[in-house]
Amino acid sequence: MDLGAWSTTQETGTEISLPRASEILVAGVVLAALLLIFFLSPIVRPEILSPADLLLKSEPWRQTTAPDFEAANSLLSDHVYQMRPYRTFTIASLKAGRIPLWDPHNYTGAPLLGNGISGVSYPLHLLFLILPEAPSVLLSAIIRLFIAGAFAYTFGRFIGLSVLGAGISSLGFVFSGFLIVWLLYPQADVAIWLPALFLAGEAIVRRPLISRILMLAVVVWIQFLGGHPETSLHILSAVTLYVTWRAGMIFKGERNWRKLGYRLATFVIALILGTAGAAVQLVPLGEFILESATLQERLALAPPLWFLPRPRLLAMTALVCPYCFGSHLRGDLPLGVLLGVGNFNELNGGYVGLVSLVLASIAITLGPRRGTDLLFLILGGLAFCLAYAIPPVFNLIHALPLFRVSANTRSLLLLVFALSVLAGRGTDLLMAAPEARVRRIAKRALTILVGGMAGVAIVAGCLLSRS
């Protein structure tokens, strides 16, 4: 594949089309096989993906356990005390023929459809209507990761990555820290649609047909139903940046203001249609938020624009060493708690794997740094600065109305996606390089990898000595 032609095609034309159905089928089979291997333990053993052992620390179950009992991972308490009960009540209501608008068991009663995280209307939750709990949880997890990987692969091929490059990009995103640590949470229900949003946005920019407008509208609609407004804010902001950038790239070649306006207008129309479709869930959520004490609390605690935050330097360690401060099985280590770097789930949302990280570094250092490459570099940089509180980028983004009240450390999702795409690009650069250049690239990659691991070891040693 001619990598020079890749940039030209991206900037001016529509020569690159969707991969053939047979190629997508083969990629889907490979991805499904990898996911089955990943979930082999709960498939072959009588296990369920649930942190329900946390209930043994609550009444009345704690009476049956030893006084020193500790759950395997106390970080997953929200799933046990919120997400799972919401889903159980929702499924019971639907089976009884009732729409679960209100939860009478939450204090003296509280909204359920409009609480923002119940995902009452989310299509994948229909599995729980027809299957028992254990297989529903497992199958839902596999399907969600499959959706993320299939669309990530298709998007990679659509923007000109090779089969291998798109595969590396897809796997980096599917098995990233964000999707795995939040797999049982509504964050993942929304995040899996990020590649689909980019794919539909790219399709509209190239040729704004009615069918493509409807495709993007459907993806916007479904991700809203997933039930995590903060993640929706992050991914919709990212795709808006992407579409605007790509429309500008094409305008640079066409110099046609009417076509530029039409492309952007069709994109906005698709966003409006998708949002309107989710109004049944968003309207009561908006009313609930405006009456919420949490909103007022977050507004009061939000720092002013000129405030200089303390960058989360120690938290960056998790980008290359995800288990330095904790584990997904055992929760936070005492060292991480002592240093106040945040819990395991929040820390490791940006982990994309060392191989993907090195390949992305190759794309950044040896790539052309223009066009779509530059866009993903900028997107990753913005997400990095927002998640790790790097001024002044953090100040400017955090001052925006909706970002001001959001948990923006979870913008690491955007960093993961940007790095996974750049990893695919780095793969193609590596495969297309002459033999002598390959040796130089491999040497640089090895230097980056060894240097990164040495840096992690030094930081970990310093932290241990401090503790």
C-alpha positions in Angstrom: 0.0 0.0 0.0 1.3 3.5 -1.0 1.3 5.5 2.3 1.9 8.7 0.4 -1.3 8.1 -1.5 -3.1 7.6 1.8 -2.8 11.2 2.8 -3.7 12.5 -0.6 -6.8 10.4 -0.7 -7.9 11.4 2.7 -7.5 15.1 1.9 -9.3 15.3 -1.5 -11.2 12.3 -2.5 -13.5 9.3 -1.8 -11.4 6.6 -3.5 -11.1 4.6 -0.3 -14.3 2.6 0.2 -15.6 0.3 2.8 -14.0 -3.1 2.9 -15.7 -6.0 1.2 -18.3 -7.9 3.1 -16.1 -11.0 3.0 -13.2 -9.2 4.6 -15.4 -7.8 7.4 -16.8 -11.3 7.9 -13.3 -12.8 8.3 -12.3 -9.9 10.7 -15.5 -10.5 12.7 -14.7 -14.2 13.0 -11.2 -13.5 14.2 -12.4 -10.9 16.7 -15.2 -13.3 18.0 -12.6 -16.1 18.5 -10.3 -13.8 20.5 -13.2 -12.6 22.6 -14.3 -16.2 23.3 -10.7 -17.0 24.4 -10.7 -13.8 26.6 -14.0 -14.9 28.3 -13.1 -18.6 28.4 -13.2 -18.9 32.2 -16.8 -17.8 32.6 -17.8 -19.8 29.5 -16.5 -23.2 30.6 -16.9 -22.8 34.4 -20.0 -22.1 36.4 -19.1 -18.4 36.9 -20.9 -15.2 36.4 -19.4 -11.7 35.7 -20.4 -10.1 38.9 -18.8 -8.6 42.0 -21.7 -9.8 44.1 -19.3 -10.8 46.9 -19.5 -7.2 48.0 -22.9 -8.0 49.4 -21.2 -10.1 52.1 -20.1 -6.9 53.7 -23.6 -5.6 54.0 -26.6 -6.6 56.1 -28.0 -9.2 56.4 -25.3 -11.2 54.6 -22.4 -10.0 56.6 -23.7 -12.1 59.5 -22.7 -15.3 57.6 -19.0 -14.3 56.9 -15.9 -13.9 59.0 -15.3 -10.4 60.6 -12.2 -9.9 58.5 -13.8 -10.7 55.1 -12.8 -8.5 52.2 -14.4 -8.5 48.8 -12.3 -9.3 45.8 -12.7 -5.8 44.4 -14.5 -3.1 46.4 -14.2 -0.7 43.4 -17.1 -2.3 41.7 -19.6 -1.4 44.4 -21.6 0.8 42.1 -22.5 -2.2 40.0 -23.7 -4.1 43.0 -25.7 -1.3 44.7 -26.9 0.6 41.6 -26.6 -0.8 38.1 -27.6 -4.4 38.9 -30.6 -3.4 41.1 -31.7 -0.9 38.4 -31.5 -3.6 35.7 -33.3 -6.2 37.8 -36.2 -3.8 38.6 -36.3 -2.7 34.9 -36.6 -6.2 33.6 -39.2 -7.2 36.2 -41.3 -4.2 35.3 -41.1 -4.9 31.6 -42.0 -8.5 32.1 -45.0 -7.3 34.1 -46.0 -5.0 31.2 -45.0 -1.7 33.0 -42.7 1.0 31.8 -40.2 1.6 34.7 -40.5 5.3 35.0 -40.1 5.4 38.8 -38.1 3.4 41.4 -40.1 3.1 44.6 -37.3 1.3 46.4 -34.7 4.1 46.1 -35.1 6.1 49.3 -38.7 7.3 49.3 -38.8 6.9 45.5 -36.7 8.4 42.7 -36.8 8.6 38.8 -35.5 5.5 37.1 -36.0 6.1 33.3 -34.5 9.6 33.8 -31.7 9.0 36.3 -29.1 9.0 33.6 -27.4 5.6 34.3 -30.2 3.0 34.3 -30.3 2.5 30.5 -33.9 1.4 30.6 -34.3 1.7 26.8 -30.9 0.4 25.8 -31.4 -2.3 23.1 -28.7 -4.7 24.4 -30.5 -5.0 27.7 -33.3 -6.9 25.9 -31.1 -10.0 26.3 -32.1 -10.0 30.0 -35.8 -10.4 28.9 -35.2 -13.7 27.1 -32.2 -15.3 28.9 -31.2 -16.1 32.5 -29.0 -13.7 34.3 -25.6 -15.4 34.0 -25.6 -16.1 30.2 -27.2 -12.6 29.6 -24.3 -10.8 31.5 -21.7 -12.8 29.7 -23.2 -12.6 26.2 -23.9 -8.8 26.7 -20.2 -8.3 27.6 -19.0 -10.2 24.5 -21.4 -8.4 22.2 -20.4 -5.0 23.4 -16.7 -5.6 22.9 -17.5 -7.1 19.5 -19.4 -4.0 18.5 -16.5 -1.8 19.5 -13.9 -4.0 17.7 -16.0 -4.5 14.5 -16.6 -0.8 14.0 -13.0 0.1 15.0 -11.7 -2.2 12.3 -14.2 -1.0 9.6 -13.3 2.6 10.4 -9.6 1.9 10.2 -10.0 0.4 6.8 -12.3 3.2 5.7 -9.6 5.8 6.4 -7.0 3.8 4.6 -5.3 1.5 7.1 -4.1 -1.9 5.9 -5.8 -5.1 7.1 -3.0 -5.5 9.6 -3.1 -1.9 10.7 -6.9 -1.9 11.1 -6.6 -5.1 13.1 -4.0 -3.7 15.4 -6.1 -0.6 15.9 -9.2 -2.6 16.6 -7.6 -4.9 19.1 -5.9 -2.0 20.9 -9.3 -0.3 21.4 -11.3 -3.5 22.3 -8.8 -4.6 25.0 -8.0 -1.1 26.2 -8.2 -0.2 29.9 -11.3 1.9 29.5 -13.5 -0.8 28.0 -12.3 -3.6 30.3 -12.4 -1.8 33.6 -15.8 -0.2 32.9 -17.2 -3.3 31.2 -20.0 -3.8 33.7 -20.9 -0.1 33.8 -22.9 2.2 31.5 -19.7 3.9 30.5 -18.9 0.9 28.3 -22.5 0.9 27.0 -21.8 4.3 25.5 -18.1 4.1 24.8 -18.4 1.1 22.4 -20.2 3.3 19.9 -17.2 5.7 19.5 -15.7 4.0 16.4 -19.2 3.8 14.9 -19.7 7.5 15.3 -16.4 8.2 13.6 -17.3 5.8 10.8 -20.7 7.4 10.2 -19.2 10.9 10.5 -16.5 10.0 7.9 -19.2 8.6 5.6 -21.3 11.8 5.8 -18.2 14.0 5.1 -17.4 12.1 2.0 -21.0 11.9 0.6 -23.8 13.4 2.7 -26.6 11.1 1.6 -29.9 10.6 3.5 -29.0 7.0 4.3 -25.7 8.1 5.9 -27.5 10.9 7.9 -29.9 8.2 9.2 -27.0 5.9 10.0 -25.3 8.6 12.2 -28.6 9.5 13.8 -29.2 5.9 14.8 -25.7 5.6 16.4 -26.2 8.9 18.3 -29.6 7.7 19.4 -28.3 4.3 20.7 -25.3 5.7 22.5 -27.6 8.1 24.4 -29.7 5.2 25.5 -26.6 3.5 26.9 -27.0 5.7 30.0 -23.9 7.7 30.7 -24.3 11.4 29.8 -20.6 12.3 30.6 -19.3 9.7 28.2 -21.8 10.8 25.6 -20.5 14.4 26.0 -16.9 13.2 25.4 -17.5 11.0 22.3 -19.9 13.5 20.6 -17.4 16.3 21.2 -14.7 14.1 19.6 -16.7 13.2 16.5 -17.7 16.8 16.1 -14.0 17.8 16.1 -13.3 15.0 13.6 -16.0 15.9 11.2 -15.2 19.6 11.3 -11.5 18.7 10.6 -12.3 16.4 7.8 -14.7 18.8 6.2 -11.9 21.4 6.3 -9.5 19.0 4.7 -11.8 18.4 1.8 -12.6 22.1 1.5 -8.9 22.8 1.2 -9.0 20.9 -2.1 -12.4 21.9 -3.4 -12.7 25.5 -2.3 -16.4 25.2 -2.3 -18.2 27.0 0.5 -21.6 25.6 -0.4 -20.4 22.0 -0.2 -18.6 22.7 3.1 -21.8 24.2 4.6 -23.9 21.3 3.3 -21.6 18.7 4.8 -21.6 20.4 8.2 -25.3 21.0 8.1 -26.1 17.3 7.4 -23.9 16.3 10.3 -25.7 18.7 12.6 -29.1 17.4 11.3 -28.0 13.8 12.1 -27.0 14.9 15.6 -30.4 16.6 16.2 -32.3 13.6 14.9 -30.4 11.1 17.1 -30.8 13.4 20.1 -34.5 13.8 19.5 -34.9 10.0 19.2 -33.5 9.7 22.7 -35.7 12.5 24.1 -37.8 10.0 26.0 -34.7 9.4 28.2 -33.0 12.8 27.9 -35.9 15.1 28.8 -36.7 13.5 32.2 -32.9 13.3 32.8 -32.6 17.1 32.2 -35.4 17.8 34.6 -33.8 15.5 37.2 -30.4 17.1 36.8 -31.8 20.7 37.2 -33.3 19.6 40.5 -30.2 17.7 41.7 -28.1 18.9 44.6 -25.1 17.2 42.9 -25.3 19.8 40.1 -25.1 22.7 42.5 -22.3 21.0 44.4 -20.2 20.4 41.2 -20.8 24.0 40.1 -19.7 25.3 43.4 -16.6 23.2 43.4 -15.6 23.9 39.8 -12.4 25.9 39.8 -12.3 29.3 38.0 -10.7 29.6 34.6 -7.5 31.2 36.0 -6.9 28.5 38.6 -3.7 26.4 37.9 -4.5 22.8 38.7 -1.9 20.4 40.0 -1.1 18.0 37.1 -1.7 14.3 37.8 1.9 13.3 37.1 1.9 10.1 39.1 -1.4 8.9 37.5 0.4 9.0 34.1 2.4 6.0 35.3 -0.7 3.8 34.6 -0.3 4.5 30.8 2.6 2.1 30.7 2.2 0.2 34.1 -1.5 -0.4 34.8 -0.8 -2.5 37.9 1.6 -0.1 39.7 -1.1 1.1 42.0 -3.7 -1.6 42.0 -5.4 -4.5 40.2 -8.8 -5.2 38.6 -9.1 -8.2 40.9 -7.8 -6.9 44.2 -8.6 -3.2 43.9 -6.3 -0.4 45.0 -2.9 -1.1 46.5 -2.1 0.7 49.8 0.6 2.7 48.0 -1.9 4.1 45.5 -4.3 5.1 48.3 -1.5 6.7 50.3 -0.4 8.8 47.3 -3.9 9.7 46.4 -3.5 8.9 42.7 -7.1 7.7 42.3 -8.7 4.3 42.1 -7.8 1.6 39.6 -10.7 2.1 37.3 -10.1 5.8 36.9 -6.4 5.4 36.6 -6.3 2.7 33.8 -8.8 4.1 31.4 -5.9 5.3 29.2 -4.0 2.0 28.9 -3.9 0.7 25.4 -1.1 -1.8 25.7 2.7 -1.4 25.3 2.7 -2.7 21.8 0.1 -0.2 20.7 1.8 2.5 22.6 5.1 1.8 20.8 3.4 1.6 17.4 1.6 4.9 18.0 5.0 6.4 19.0 6.3 5.3 15.6 3.4 7.0 13.8 3.9 10.2 15.8 7.7 10.4 15.3 8.0 9.1 11.7 4.6 9.8 10.2 3.8 12.9 8.1 1.9 14.7 11.0 -0.7 16.2 8.7 -4.2 15.5 7.7 -6.0 12.7 9.7 -2.8 11.7 11.4 -2.5 15.2 12.9 -6.1 15.2 13.9 -5.7 12.1 16.0 -2.5 13.4 17.5 -4.4 16.6 18.5 -7.4 14.6 19.8 -5.1 12.4 21.9 -3.2 15.5 23.2 -6.4 17.3 24.2 -7.7 14.2 26.0 -4.4 13.7 27.7 -4.3 17.3 29.0 -7.9 17.2 30.1 -7.6 13.8 32.0 -4.3 14.7 33.7 -5.1 18.4 34.4 -2.4 19.9 32.2 -2.9 23.7 32.0 -3.9 25.8 30.0 -5.7 23.2 27.9 -7.4 21.7 31.0 -8.6 25.2 32.1 -10.0 26.1 28.7 -11.9 22.8 28.2 -13.0 22.5 31.8 -14.5 26.0 31.6 -17.0 24.9 28.9 -20.5 24.6 30.3 -21.1 20.8 30.2 -17.4 19.9 30.8 -17.5 22.1 33.9 -19.7 19.6 35.8 -18.3 16.4 34.2 -15.8 13.8 35.5 -13.3 14.6 32.8 -10.7 12.0 33.9 -12.8 9.6 31.8 -11.9 11.5 28.7 -9.1 8.9 28.7 -11.4 7.0 26.4 -10.6 9.5 23.6 -6.9 9.1 24.3 -7.2 5.3 24.0 -9.1 5.6 20.7 -6.6 8.1 19.3 -3.6 5.9 20.3 -5.2 2.8 18.8 -5.7 4.5 15.4 -2.2 5.9 15.5 -1.0 2.4 16.4 -2.6 1.1 13.2 -0.9 3.9 11.3 2.5 3.0 12.9 2.0 -0.6 11.9 1.6 0.4 8.2 4.6 2.7 8.4 6.6 -0.2 9.8 5.4 -2.7 7.2 6.0 -0.3 4.2 9.5 0.9 5.3 12.6 -0.4 3.5 14.7 -3.0 5.3 17.3 -0.6 6.5 14.6 1.8 7.8 12.8 -1.0 9.5 16.0 -1.7 11.5 16.2 2.0 12.5 12.5 2.1 13.4 12.8 -1.1 15.4 15.8 0.3 17.2 13.9 3.5 18.1 10.8 1.5 19.2 13.0 -0.7 21.4 14.6 2.4 22.8 11.2 3.9 23.6 10.0 0.7 25.2 13.1 0.1 27.3 13.2 3.8 28.3 9.5 3.8 29.2 9.9 0.7 31.3 13.0 2.1 33.0 11.1 5.3 33.8 8.3 3.3 35.3 10.8 1.3 37.4 12.5 4.5 38.6 9.1 6.1 39.5 7.9 3.0 41.2 11.1 2.7 43.2 10.9 6.4 44.3 7.3 5.9 45.4 8.1 2.8 47.3 10.9 4.5 49.1 8.5 7.4 50.0 5.9 5.0 51.3 
